[in-house]
Structures are given as C-alpha cells and as structure tokens.
Amino acid sequence: MFLLGSTYGAAEPGGNGDATRDMQCGGACHGDAALNETSTASLQFSSSETVYAGIPTTLTLTATNLSLSSTGVVGFFLLTDTTGHSDTPRDAGWEVLSDSNGGAVNYLEQTLVNGQTETSVSWVVRAADIGSTQFYAALHHGGSSTPFFGVTPTAFEVSVREVPENLPRLAADFTPQSKRILDVPTEVLLQTEHTDAVLIQWKADGGALMSAEVNSTGDGTWSAQLPAALQPTTLQWRAVLQGEGPEQTTPWFTLSAEEAGWEVDELAVYFQAVALLFLLAGTILALQSRFMLQDDASKYDQTSSLLEGVSPEHMTPNPDSNEDSDLAPLPEGGLPDGWNEDQWRWYGHDYVAGKYGGGPE
C-alpha cells in the first residue's frame, strides 16, 4: 500500500470526463497547483502474477481512506512516470484495451456516495515487448474547501515475459469492443492462437455469472452473442481458452451500453449541399439580371434630357388628348406654323426639345 504524496494539481469539482491524460492535467488543467493540498488517501496496485508479451492483463487500483467533497467525484490516473508529461501507458509501449468504466483510457472518474471511503478501478492493458515497466497511480478530488491531489511515491513494477509457444491466447492484434447501443444484441468476435475451444462468460452489474454459446467460424475465429441492454449500463465478459497448453482465462472486458446516435448519410448531405449551392447561384443570377435590365432601361430613357430647359409656361395641354396620350404638350400658340397634327404626334417632342426650327431652346 502506498501513501500518497506530492501536490501536483487540483481536482475540478464537477469532474472533467474519462480520457487519455498526463498526470499534469491533475493540476494545470483543473486548478492552481499552489492551492492544492495533499490527499490522505492510499492507493494499492494488484495484477496477475505472470504477464506475457502480447497477452492482455488486468491492473487493478484500490483506493482507501478517501475524504471527498459533497460532489463525491474522484479521478484516477494510470501512469508510467511522474514527470507530468509523456507518462501514459501508451508512452511506455503499453496499450489500454479496456477500463472499468467501459472505455479504453488511462484516466477514469467515479462519483462516490456520501460517506464512501473506498473504491477500485481497473484497466486491461497489453505490452508488445518483454521487459519491466514501472506503473504509478495518482488521484485528485475535492475536499471540504480545497482541492486535493496525490501520487504514489514508489512504483509498482510489472515484468513481461515471452509467451510460451503453445499457450492458448488471444491474437496479438485483438481489440475488444467497448461500446454498444441499447436494445440490440451484441456479437462478440474473438481471434485466437493455439486454441481448440472457447467458453464465453459474462455478468451484468451485480448479476450472476452467465455463459454464452460460442460458435467457431474456423481459422481461430470465434463468435458469441450477448443479450441486449435495456438501459445504459455496463456488462463484463471474459473468455476461457483451451488448447494443448495450460488453460487461460482472459481479463474481464467491459462493455458500456448507450443510446444510438444520429446516423448521417454522407452522400445525402453532399447532394443537399450541391442542391443548395445551385439554388443560391440561381437566385443571385436572377437578381443580377433583374437589376441589369432596370439599368439598361434607365440608360436609354432620354425623356428628362429632352425636356430639360423647357419651362411649363411654354406648353399647354392638348385638349384632344387623354391622360394616356404620348403627344408632346402643344406650345402656347398651338401647332407651330407649317405643322399638322400627324407631324406633331410623331415629332412634337423633338420640337419641344429645340431640334426643329422655331422650337423653344
């Protein structure tokens, strides 16, 4: 058991969500490190006694002596260094395949009930190479008035061995599913090596251990169907592998159920965008054509220039014309000398404009 030390960071009261995070996020992302206090909680790691390269194993972290704020939120880090950066399992060559919250990340949050002082979280991890890795744990949480942060002062060392040749095992590239949608049965697919038979076991939160029928599709591939979830919950499952070598049991993998999200047809969205583009272009062209026609009409309308300089007293209305007549207004003395009505009908405007002899200037 490790006594927590250090004051790297502070917990955010409402939590910040599960994610892949460096330890420094326990302080820099969540508060002023100068305001943090050291958590009195203790952390203890446990894992399988034997860990093989390429085969998943479980790391479990148990926290005790927790003293939390009224929100009850506490965050846990799985780390391979305490420098505050580049300290996630991935940075040390380990892959997080599953976590107890139903994801596959190194930072987990829990909300504890009032008075709860102990809890645990776990990660299913896999190392690609043999060797030793030092793991650390850190946590942050709120207290009565200030944020608290702590990190294990000593490492939990995990030694990875070379896998025996005939050991039944999951394929080196197997990645478990972590999410599923409500009301739909889940098909679990396994790829194995040196395995002759597979048993799938599963359990819901607080439920009994159940078994699922397993079918072989050949070439080391196995499938089983897990029942549909009726509400957002988590389900855990594991596989018992049998072959020439010693029987092996995989870690518990966690499946979290959630409501189906909106499905977007990318092709339909593309066509809608193109249609909208053409509609917009057509609208712009129509408006542009309309304004151009109005400009052209005003360009060739010379009425105002023809009548410029003609005072109203030089013109009298034609008593024989109506309001819709196109005739030019007659001069004060009537038709000019030598003009008849037909000539005035066609050329009266020019006369008024002074283009014919005797017209007003």
N, C-alpha and C positions, 0 to 999 in steps of 0.2 A: 504494500500500500504506500502511496506517495503523498506526502504533504505538499499542498500547492504553495508555490511561491511566486514572486515577481509581481510587477504592477504594469504590464504592458498596455492594457487597454481598459475599456469600459463597455458595459452591456447597453444596448439600446432598449428602452422599456418595452416597446411593442414588438420586439424581435425584428429580424432582418431577412428571414427565409433561408431554407436549405440551399447550399450552393458549394462550389469549389472555392475555398478561400484560404489565403495565407493567414498565419497567426496574427500578423499586424492588424488585420481587419478587426480584431477584438478590441483594438484601441483607436486607431486612426479613423476607422470608418464609423465608430459608434460613440465617440466622445473624446474629451480631453484626457489624455493619459495621466496628466498631473492631478486629476481629480479622482482617479481610481483608488480603491482600497484592495488589499489582498484578501481573496476569498479564503474562508476557513474550511472549505470542502476538501475532501480527499478523493483521489482517483486511483483505480486499480485496473490494470490490463489483465486479460487472460486470452489464451489462444490454444490451438491444437499443439500437442507436444511435437508432432512431426509435420513439417511443412515442406512440400515438394515444389520444384520449379514447374510452372505452367498449370498447377492444380489449385483451384480456389480453396481458401481457408478463411476462417472467421476470427476477427479480432473483436473482443467484447470489452467495453469500458463501463465500469461500475463506479458511480459517484455516491458518496455518503457525506453525512454532516452538512447537508445543504441548508442554507438560510436565505430564502428568496424574498423578493418584493411581492406586493399584492397581485401583480400580474402573473407570477409563477413561471415566467419564461426563462429558460436557461439554454445556452448554446454550447455545443461541444465540438472541438476540433480534433481531428486525427492528423498528426504531423510527423515529419521525419527530420525536423530541425527546429531550432528555437530562435533563429536569426530574425524572423519576422517576414521573410520573403523567400520564394523558391523552396518552400518547406512542405509542400503537399506530397502525398504518396506518389503521385504521378512524377514529381520531380526526382524521386529516388528510384524510378523504374517499376513502381507498383501500379496496378490497375484496380480501381474500385468498381466491382461488378454489381454490388447491391448494398443497400443500407437498411437499417431497421425502420426507417420512415417511408420506405417504398421508392427510393431514388437510387442514385449511384454517385454520391458526392462525399467529400470529406468533412463538411461542416453540417451538423444537424441541430435542430432546435426542438425542444419539448416544452409543453406547458403543464406544469405540475399542479396538483390540487393543493388547497390550503393545508399546511402542516406536513406535507410530504417532504421527507429529508433524504430520500434515497431513490435512485433510478439507475437505469443502464441503457446503453445504446450499443449497436454493433455494426460492423462493416464486413462484407465479404470481399476479400482482396486476393489478388493473384500476382505473383512475381514471375518474371520471364527468365531470370537467371539465378544461379546458385550463389550463395554468399550470405552475409549477415546485414541486417538493416536495423537501425535504432528508431523506435517509434516513441513519440511523445504525445501527451494529451493536454489540452487546455480547455478552459471553460470561462464563460463570462455570464453575469446575471446581475439583476438589480437587488438592492437591499432595502433597508428602511428609508434611507435618504440618499445614498451614494451608490454608484456602480462598483461592481467587484470583478476582478479578473485573477486567474491563476493558471499556472502551467507546471507540469511535473518537473522537478529539478533533476531527476535521473531518468535514463532511457529504459524502455522495455525492448530488449533485443530479441529479434526473430531470425533464426538461422534457416536458410533454404537449402535443401538437399537436392541432389539429382534424382529424378523419378526412376524407380525400378522399371525394367523393360516390360514385364508382363503385368504391371499393376492396372486393374480396371480404372478408367478415368474418363473425365470429360475431355473433349477435343480441346487442343490448346487455344483455338480461336473461338470457343463457345462463349457467347454473351447472353445472359438471361434477360428475359423481358421484365421490365419493372412497372409498366403501366398497362391498364386495361380499362375498357369502358363498361358502364353499367348495363345490365340485362343481356349481356352477350357471353356465352361460354368461352373460356379461354383455352386455346390449344397450346400445349407446351411441347416444344420440339427440342430434342437433345441430340447432339452429335458426340459420339463416344469413341474410345480406342480400347482395344483388348477387352471388350465387354461382351458377354454372352447373354445376359439377362439384366433387366432393369425393373425396379419397383419404384413407383412414384408415391410419396406420402405428402399429405397437405393438412393444414389446420387453419381455421379462422381464429380471430382474436378470442381467446378464452374458450375455444371449442376443442372437441376431441380429435385425436389423430385419426385421419381417414386415408384410404388408399384409392388410387385411380387406376383404371385399366390402361395398360400400356400396350401399344402396337409397334411392331418393328417394320420399317419400310426398307430394310436392307442397308448394307454399306455403313453399319454403325449408327444409323439414324433411328430415333425412337420418338413416339408421339403419345401424348395423353391429354385428356380433356378435363379441365377443372370447371366446376359449376359456376354459373353466372352470379355476379354480385348484384344485390337488390338496392344497395345504398353505398355511399362512399366509405369503404373500409379497406383494411389490408388483409392479405392472405399470405401465408408462408408455405413453401413447398420444398422438398428435397428429393434426391434420387439415391437409391441403394443400388450399387453397381456390382455385378458378379461376373467373374471370369476365372482364368487359370490362377491368377494371383489372389492375394487376400482381398476379401470383400471390402469395398469402400463406400462410405456414405458422404454425400456432398454436404456442404453447409446449407442452412436454411436460406432460400432466396425469397425476397419479399415482393409481392405484387400489390400495388395500390389501385383501387378502382375509382374512376372519376367519370363524370358525365361526358358524353360525346360532344366534341367541339363542332363548330360550324365547318362544313366541308365546302371548299371553294373550287369550282371548276375553272381552272386557269384558262382553258380555251374559250369558255363562255365570257369570261371577264375580258379577254383580248378582243373578241368580236364586239362586245359592248363598247369598249374604248374606241375601236375603229369607227363604229357607227356614230358615236358621239362626236368624233373628230370631223367626219363628213358633214354632220348636221351643223356643227359650228362653222365650218368653212362655207357651206351653202348660205347660211344666214348672213355671214359677212359679205359674200359676193352679192347677195340680193340687195342689201342695204347700200353697198357701194354703187351698184348700177342705178339704184333709185336716185341717189344724190348726184350722180354724173348726169342723168337725164335732166334733173332740175337745173343744174349748172349750165348745160347746153342750151336749154330753153331761154334762160335769162341772158345768155351770151348773145343770142341772135334777136332779142326783143329790143328794137331801137325806138320804141314809142316815146320814151322820155326825152331822148336826144332830138327827135324830130319836132317836138312841141316846145323845146327849150327856147326861150326868148319871145314866145307868143303870149301876149297879155290877154286876159279874159275879155277886156273891153273891145278887142278887135274881132271877137267871134260871137255869133248869136246862134242859138239852137235852130235847127231846121224844123219848121212846124210840121212838115210832111213825114218826119222820121219818128220812129218809136224808140223806146229805151234800148232795144237790142240792135239798133241800126249801127252799121260800120261807117256811115258817112262822116266825113270831116265837118266840123262846125262851119257854117257859112260866115263869111265876113259881114261886117255891119251893113254894108250896102247891098247885100245879096250876092248873086253869082257875079264873078268878075266879068268884065267886058269880053265878049267873044267865047264865053264858056257856056256849055249846055249842061243839063243835069247828068247825062251819062258820063261826060268828061269829069264833072265834079265827083261823081260816085267813085271813079277809078283813080283820079289824080288829085282829089281835093286835099289829101294830107300833104302831098308834095308842095302844093301851092301854099298852104299854111306855113310850111317849113321854109318857104322862100326859094324853092327850086325852080319856080316858073315866074316869068316876068310879072311884076305888079304885086306879087305876094308880099306879105309882111316879112320883115327881116327879123 
